Amino acid sequence: PVFIHIIIYDIRFGRYTCPKGRTNVREDLGWLTDTWAGIVAGWADHLDPSGANLLIDGIHNRADSNGSYEGTTRMLWGIGGWLSSPTRPGTVVWRDRSYDLEHLMRRAIVNGTNPDDPGYWGDPVQSGAAQYTVESGQVAYAIWQTRHRVWDGLTPDERRRVADWLMVCGHPPESRWGNNWALFWALNHAVRDALGLPCDIDLVDDVMKRYLDDVYCGNGWYDDGPARGTNHFDDYNLWVFASHVLAW
């Protein structure tokens, strides 16, 4: 979904080049929309009854025995990118079936952040697992991207539960900052600030200024490992450092 969002962004700003053998950007955009609809369909057709967790085929690990919350929270980033433009339709069609993206987003967020719902994603306090802090950054950004199409339509109680979940997942660690996870906390708090929710804006400034300066290696490269330099860079330069700084 992030890949699709990047290509759509490039088309919008005239920076997209058609794949080899294709010469018409408008026709290619139609192909891209169909591809995106197919991705949405494959995801939506495998959600649990709550719509907050993905039921992945195969052997499940213990954490995903009742469905993968990450399979939903990561998809929200792509759906948020699609819905961020008011000119894009809220519904996509794949093989004569319609998929309401605004409904899918709303259902996932409402049920995933409701402790009384069977699809509740969980939180660090309840489970002791810090991964929820990671996912809270993705969820927060998707909410901000769709604030006019989804967030504004939530009831006061639904907004309160979302805010409560973001706050419990965004509680900072005692030791700041150990690695690129700092950006998940920063994005969580930055979105809460943008939505008028309680937040720690000093935390955001600390991450975006002091921490990033500490791990910057020059020429666009970051390294948060114990050893720096050649052979110590990894994919987090694209996913987290580049993506979450841009989101901020």
Solvent accessible surface area in square Angstrom, and as a share of the most:
residue,aa,sasa,rsa
1,P,52,0.33
2,V,51,0.29
3,F,138,0.57
4,I,8,0.04
5,H,41,0.18
6,I,88,0.44
7,I,18,0.09
8,I,11,0.06
9,Y,96,0.37
10,D,30,0.16
11,I,28,0.14
12,R,161,0.59
13,F,110,0.46
14,G,70,0.67
15,R,154,0.56
16,Y,37,0.14
17,T,115,0.67
18,C,19,0.11
19,P,56,0.35
20,K,209,0.88
21,G,79,0.76
22,R,91,0.33
23,T,133,0.77
24,N,66,0.34
25,V,65,0.37
26,R,202,0.74
27,E,117,0.52
28,D,0,0.00
29,L,67,0.33
30,G,37,0.35
31,W,113,0.40
32,L,4,0.02
33,T,42,0.24
34,D,81,0.42
35,T,48,0.28
36,W,2,0.01
37,A,2,0.01
38,G,18,0.18
39,I,62,0.32
40,V,0,0.00
41,A,3,0.03
42,G,43,0.41
43,W,16,0.06
44,A,16,0.12
45,D,70,0.36
46,H,78,0.35
47,L,21,0.10
48,D,16,0.09
49,P,131,0.83
50,S,13,0.08
51,G,0,0.00
52,A,0,0.00
53,N,13,0.07
54,L,29,0.14
55,L,70,0.35
56,I,87,0.44
57,D,117,0.61
58,G,64,0.61
59,I,179,0.91
60,H,80,0.36
61,N,93,0.48
62,R,233,0.85
63,A,84,0.65
64,D,33,0.17
65,S,69,0.45
66,N,129,0.66
67,G,8,0.08
68,S,7,0.04
69,Y,24,0.09
70,E,62,0.28
71,G,18,0.17
72,T,0,0.00
73,T,1,0.00
74,R,82,0.30
75,M,12,0.05
76,L,0,0.00
77,W,14,0.05
78,G,2,0.02
79,I,0,0.00
80,G,0,0.00
81,G,0,0.00
82,W,13,0.05
83,L,1,0.01
84,S,51,0.33
85,S,10,0.06
86,P,116,0.73
87,T,123,0.72
88,R,33,0.12
89,P,77,0.48
90,G,17,0.17
91,T,57,0.33
92,V,6,0.03
93,V,83,0.48
94,W,79,0.28
95,R,194,0.71
96,D,141,0.73
97,R,137,0.50
98,S,79,0.51
99,Y,15,0.06
100,D,65,0.34
101,L,0,0.00
102,E,54,0.24
103,H,96,0.43
104,L,13,0.07
105,M,0,0.00
106,R,86,0.31
107,R,66,0.24
108,A,0,0.00
109,I,1,0.01
110,V,16,0.09
111,N,28,0.15
112,G,0,0.00
113,T,2,0.01
114,N,26,0.13
115,P,84,0.53
116,D,133,0.69
117,D,30,0.16
118,P,137,0.86
119,G,1,0.01
120,Y,37,0.14
121,W,7,0.02
122,G,3,0.03
123,D,14,0.08
124,P,32,0.20
125,V,122,0.70
126,Q,122,0.54
127,S,59,0.38
128,G,66,0.64
129,A,43,0.33
130,A,52,0.40
131,Q,49,0.22
132,Y,23,0.09
133,T,6,0.03
134,V,5,0.03
135,E,0,0.00
136,S,0,0.00
137,G,0,0.00
138,Q,0,0.00
139,V,0,0.00
140,A,0,0.00
141,Y,31,0.12
142,A,0,0.00
143,I,3,0.01
144,W,86,0.30
145,Q,12,0.06
146,T,1,0.00
147,R,69,0.25
148,H,136,0.61
149,R,60,0.22
150,V,5,0.03
151,W,12,0.04
152,D,77,0.40
153,G,56,0.53
154,L,11,0.05
155,T,63,0.37
156,P,115,0.72
157,D,80,0.41
158,E,20,0.09
159,R,82,0.30
160,R,123,0.45
161,R,56,0.20
162,V,0,0.00
163,A,7,0.05
164,D,63,0.33
165,W,5,0.02
166,L,0,0.00
167,M,62,0.28
168,V,45,0.26
169,C,1,0.01
170,G,1,0.01
171,H,141,0.63
172,P,29,0.18
173,P,44,0.27
174,E,185,0.83
175,S,91,0.59
176,R,106,0.39
177,W,25,0.09
178,G,66,0.64
179,N,62,0.32
180,N,8,0.04
181,W,72,0.25
182,A,1,0.01
183,L,2,0.01
184,F,3,0.01
185,W,27,0.09
186,A,1,0.01
187,L,3,0.02
188,N,0,0.00
189,H,8,0.03
190,A,20,0.15
191,V,6,0.03
192,R,11,0.04
193,D,71,0.37
194,A,65,0.50
195,L,32,0.16
196,G,68,0.65
197,L,33,0.16
198,P,85,0.53
199,C,47,0.28
200,D,52,0.27
201,I,77,0.39
202,D,103,0.53
203,L,0,0.00
204,V,2,0.01
205,D,55,0.28
206,D,37,0.19
207,V,0,0.00
208,M,20,0.09
209,K,131,0.55
210,R,108,0.39
211,Y,9,0.03
212,L,12,0.06
213,D,108,0.56
214,D,75,0.39
215,V,8,0.05
216,Y,98,0.37
217,C,55,0.33
218,G,22,0.21
219,N,148,0.76
220,G,52,0.50
221,W,120,0.42
222,Y,41,0.16
223,D,6,0.03
224,D,34,0.18
225,G,27,0.26
226,P,155,0.97
227,A,43,0.33
228,R,119,0.43
229,G,27,0.26
230,T,114,0.66
231,N,144,0.74
232,H,88,0.39
233,F,65,0.27
234,D,80,0.41
235,D,123,0.64
236,Y,90,0.34
237,N,23,0.12
238,L,131,0.65
239,W,65,0.23
240,V,0,0.00
241,F,3,0.01
242,A,41,0.31
243,S,20,0.13
244,H,1,0.00
245,V,43,0.25
246,L,154,0.77
247,A,18,0.14
248,W,147,0.52
